[in-house]
Amino acid sequence: MVGVRPEGNAGRAAGRFRDTHYKWVALSNTTLGMLAATVNGSIVIISLPAIFRGIHLDPLQPSNVSYLLWMLMGYLVVSAVLVVTLGRLGDIYGRVRMYNMGFAIFGLGALALPFDPFSGPAGALWLIGWRVLQATGGAMLMANSPAILTDAFPSYQRGTAMGINQVAGISGSFLGLILGGVLAAIDWRLVFIVSVPIGIGGTIWSVLSLRETGIRTHARIDWLGNVTFAVGLIALLTGITYGIQPYGGHSMGWTSPVVLAGLIGGVVLLTAFCLVEQRVEAPMFDLKLLRIRAFAAGNAATLLASIARGGLQFMLIIWLQGIWLPLHNYDFAVTPLWSGIYLLPLTFGFVVSGPVSGWLSDRHGARAFASGGLLVSAAAFGGLLVLPTDFRYGLFAVLIFVAGAGMGLFSAPNAAAIMNSVPARQRGAASGMLATFQNSGFVLSIGVFFSLMIAGLASALPTTLSRGLIAQGVPAGTAHQIAHLPPVGSLFAAFLGINPVRQLLAPTGVLGHLRAASVARLTGKHFFPQLISGPFHHGLVIVFSMAIVLLVIAAGASALRGGRYVHDEQAADAGTGGTAAAATRQATVDPIGEPDAAGPNGAKGAAGTNSANGAGQDGRPATRAGRSRATPDR
């Protein structure tokens, strides 16, 4: 049997806490949790060269590419897979309880990572394994943070709260780049040590300060749904990511049996998951929520925007570390640090626009800000598209600031609108689904955009590389052989800020027979960046054009969300912040947006009958579950 009850008189507690400082305590704590989880998702991206040097492993060796990929995506895949399950467990056992456990597990993983006792492949496996555990804790934080905030804040303030929380989460992925660059320049172990005080302090603070104010849903765990979803999503994301590795003489591995098995098997299992969820008594995720237009449209926009955002991040790192910084006389060893610094305007764009758009969306609705923000980002992508490879930094900084501001405009109102649209008893699962779309989009961007870039390089790099090597005295046969190697090696070298020319030529013995000036030129700062800049820009046009298309489609999906939805909301919430008049203008609608019989102004539904449309004054669930109140976006 499935039952719903307010945990510990949660309804009465929620009303009391909303009138005190508790909601701000919850906001500060969950914002720290989101920041910690997302910073750790990206902090290794820019630290990978230092980490692999520290464990004495060459990331560009073909046999080591798998370690590189799992260091890059392992945390993100685990986070994407587990957040829905952990959000649903929060609905059942308590969101704060799951959140506290998440901080503790996150801290445990952080403690183990810096003390890697191994080197080589064993050292890489140690780091990957503990990162997976840390990602489990991070998934608990991401899955339950929005639900805890939705429980703590009244509907008219959720946009502001979600704005701060979402900006912390998304900007954390960019702050991780800066932090990773700074710490890796000192010692690679500091990249992991920095999470230790956050994990321990956050655990203590959350245990002492957070309270269960939400509704628990007592239900059996949907084991079959959890397994089919987890295995299916892992198979799909892994297959897409491994598609960028060469296979059977091809520049990519989309014909590999392993990749095909992952893609086909993943789709089959996710289809089975959808069938299972329609038949079990207490599903892990209630697919009927997708009938709520605001929920379905918001999550579709989230997925597409996350793919585009991930592609932007990876391409900017390659552009700066592999090309622009060396061309401006930065040593390859310090390019990770400086690329993080030069990406600061992107983070500032998030930080400036996110809270503001969340606050404004509380008053004017989410649709205009969310859809408009995506179009602003698309316009910034268009500006980046026409920049020369060796650009002027001032214009570049303005464009990435605008791109970040547009994403901030989208993220906060979108998250608040999604969480407002679902029943209180399913906020944990809905929060998990939101995080799944965000994290899955980021992982998908690795496969999608790296594949597009490799396709662009494959058509232009061999000729350019062959000519460049021959011009420096490399024999034509050797030059042609190197030039026709899979371009993924050159792409990873640019991504990691490594000059691969010495590594490519060393096995041939050619360097020992060339003039000293030619050797210095081939292995210096400028040869490889100048060589790859033309083919890279060709690939960049393909990548950013695809990103613009995704953002425009996402803006269209966002615009379809309809008016403002507040599901199962107490009419009493309207009076706690001086906005009762606005609440009485709200119309009562069902989850797919059809007007109820309350009349055009909805006064009866909004303020006249609490028992019919919201919850009673003591916080008990409404007798008419599944109803929403909406106001049109302005």
Rosetta blueprint (number, residue, H / E / L):
1 M L
2 V L
3 G E
4 V E
5 R E
6 P E
7 E L
8 G L
9 N L
10 A H
11 G H
12 R H
13 A H
14 A H
15 G H
16 R H
17 F H
18 R H
19 D L
20 T L
21 H L
22 Y H
23 K H
24 W H
25 V H
26 A H
27 L H
28 S H
29 N H
30 T H
31 T H
32 L H
33 G H
34 M H
35 L H
36 A H
37 A H
38 T H
39 V H
40 N H
41 G H
42 S H
43 I L
44 V L
45 I L
46 I L
47 S L
48 L H
49 P H
50 A H
51 I H
52 F H
53 R H
54 G H
55 I L
56 H L
57 L L
58 D L
59 P L
60 L L
61 Q L
62 P H
63 S H
64 N H
65 V H
66 S H
67 Y H
68 L H
69 L H
70 W H
71 M H
72 L H
73 M H
74 G H
75 Y H
76 L H
77 V H
78 V H
79 S H
80 A H
81 V H
82 L H
83 V H
84 V H
85 T H
86 L H
87 G H
88 R H
89 L H
90 G H
91 D H
92 I H
93 Y H
94 G L
95 R H
96 V H
97 R H
98 M H
99 Y H
100 N H
101 M H
102 G H
103 F H
104 A H
105 I H
106 F H
107 G H
108 L H
109 G H
110 A H
111 L H
112 A H
113 L H
114 P H
115 F H
116 D L
117 P L
118 F L
119 S L
120 G H
121 P H
122 A H
123 G H
124 A H
125 L H
126 W H
127 L H
128 I H
129 G H
130 W H
131 R H
132 V H
133 L H
134 Q H
135 A H
136 T H
137 G H
138 G H
139 A H
140 M H
141 L H
142 M H
143 A H
144 N H
145 S H
146 P H
147 A H
148 I H
149 L H
150 T H
151 D H
152 A H
153 F L
154 P L
155 S H
156 Y H
157 Q H
158 R H
159 G H
160 T H
161 A H
162 M H
163 G H
164 I H
165 N H
166 Q H
167 V H
168 A H
169 G H
170 I H
171 S H
172 G H
173 S H
174 F H
175 L H
176 G H
177 L H
178 I H
179 L H
180 G H
181 G H
182 V H
183 L H
184 A H
185 A L
186 I L
187 D L
188 W L
189 R L
190 L H
191 V H
192 F H
193 I H
194 V L
195 S H
196 V H
197 P H
198 I H
199 G H
200 I H
201 G H
202 G H
203 T H
204 I H
205 W H
206 S H
207 V H
208 L H
209 S H
210 L L
211 R L
212 E L
213 T L
214 G L
215 I E
216 R E
217 T E
218 H E
219 A L
220 R L
221 I L
222 D L
223 W H
224 L H
225 G H
226 N H
227 V H
228 T H
229 F H
230 A H
231 V H
232 G H
233 L H
234 I H
235 A H
236 L H
237 L H
238 T H
239 G H
240 I H
241 T H
242 Y H
243 G L
244 I L
245 Q L
246 P L
247 Y E
248 G L
249 G L
250 H E
251 S L
252 M L
253 G L
254 W L
255 T L
256 S L
257 P H
258 V H
259 V H
260 L H
261 A H
262 G H
263 L H
264 I H
265 G H
266 G H
267 V H
268 V H
269 L H
270 L H
271 T H
272 A H
273 F H
274 C H
275 L H
276 V H
277 E H
278 Q L
279 R L
280 V L
281 E L
282 A L
283 P L
284 M L
285 F L
286 D L
287 L H
288 K H
289 L H
290 L H
291 R H
292 I L
293 R H
294 A H
295 F H
296 A H
297 A H
298 G H
299 N H
300 A H
301 A H
302 T H
303 L H
304 L H
305 A H
306 S H
307 I H
308 A H
309 R H
310 G H
311 G H
312 L H
313 Q H
314 F H
315 M H
316 L H
317 I H
318 I H
319 W H
320 L H
321 Q H
322 G H
323 I H
324 W H
325 L H
326 P H
327 L H
328 H L
329 N L
330 Y L
331 D L
332 F H
333 A H
334 V H
335 T H
336 P H
337 L H
338 W H
339 S H
340 G H
341 I H
342 Y H
343 L L
344 L H
345 P H
346 L H
347 T H
348 F H
349 G H
350 F H
351 V H
352 V H
353 S H
354 G H
355 P H
356 V H
357 S H
358 G H
359 W H
360 L H
361 S H
362 D H
363 R H
364 H H
365 G L
366 A L
367 R H
368 A H
369 F H
370 A H
371 S H
372 G H
373 G H
374 L H
375 L H
376 V H
377 S H
378 A H
379 A H
380 A H
381 F H
382 G H
383 G H
384 L H
385 L H
386 V L
387 L L
388 P L
389 T L
390 D L
391 F L
392 R L
393 Y H
394 G H
395 L H
396 F H
397 A H
398 V H
399 L H
400 I H
401 F H
402 V H
403 A H
404 G H
405 A H
406 G H
407 M H
408 G H
409 L H
410 F H
411 S H
412 A H
413 P H
414 N H
415 A H
416 A H
417 A H
418 I H
419 M H
420 N H
421 S L
422 V L
423 P L
424 A H
425 R H
426 Q H
427 R H
428 G H
429 A H
430 A H
431 S H
432 G H
433 M H
434 L H
435 A H
436 T H
437 F H
438 Q H
439 N H
440 S H
441 G H
442 F H
443 V H
444 L H
445 S H
446 I H
447 G H
448 V H
449 F H
450 F H
451 S H
452 L H
453 M H
454 I H
455 A H
456 G H
457 L H
458 A H
459 S H
460 A H
461 L H
462 P H
463 T H
464 T H
465 L H
466 S H
467 R H
468 G H
469 L H
470 I H
471 A H
472 Q L
473 G L
474 V L
475 P L
476 A H
477 G H
478 T H
479 A H
480 H H
481 Q H
482 I H
483 A H
484 H L
485 L L
486 P L
487 P L
488 V H
489 G H
490 S H
491 L H
492 F H
493 A H
494 A H
495 F H
496 L H
497 G L
498 I L
499 N L
500 P L
501 V H
502 R H
503 Q H
504 L H
505 L H
506 A H
507 P H
508 T H
509 G L
510 V H
511 L H
512 G H
513 H H
514 L L
515 R L
516 A H
517 A H
518 S H
519 V H
520 A H
521 R H
522 L H
523 T L
524 G L
525 K L
526 H L
527 F H
528 F H
529 P H
530 Q H
531 L H
532 I H
533 S H
534 G H
535 P H
536 F H
537 H H
538 H H
539 G H
540 L H
541 V H
542 I H
543 V H
544 F H
545 S H
546 M H
547 A H
548 I H
549 V H
550 L H
551 L H
552 V H
553 I H
554 A H
555 A H
556 G H
557 A H
558 S H
559 A H
560 L L
561 R L
562 G L
563 G L
564 R E
565 Y E
566 V E
567 H E
568 D L
569 E L
570 Q L
571 A L
572 A H
573 D H
574 A H
575 G H
576 T L
577 G L
578 G L
579 T L
580 A H
581 A H
582 A H
583 A H
584 T H
585 R L
586 Q L
587 A E
588 T E
589 V E
590 D L
591 P L
592 I L
593 G L
594 E L
595 P E
596 D L
597 A L
598 A L
599 G L
600 P L
601 N L
602 G L
603 A H
604 K H
605 G H
606 A H
607 A H
608 G H
609 T L
610 N H
611 S H
612 A H
613 N H
614 G L
615 A L
616 G L
617 Q L
618 D L
619 G L
620 R L
621 P L
622 A L
623 T L
624 R L
625 A L
626 G L
627 R L
628 S E
629 R E
630 A E
631 T E
632 P L
633 D L
634 R L
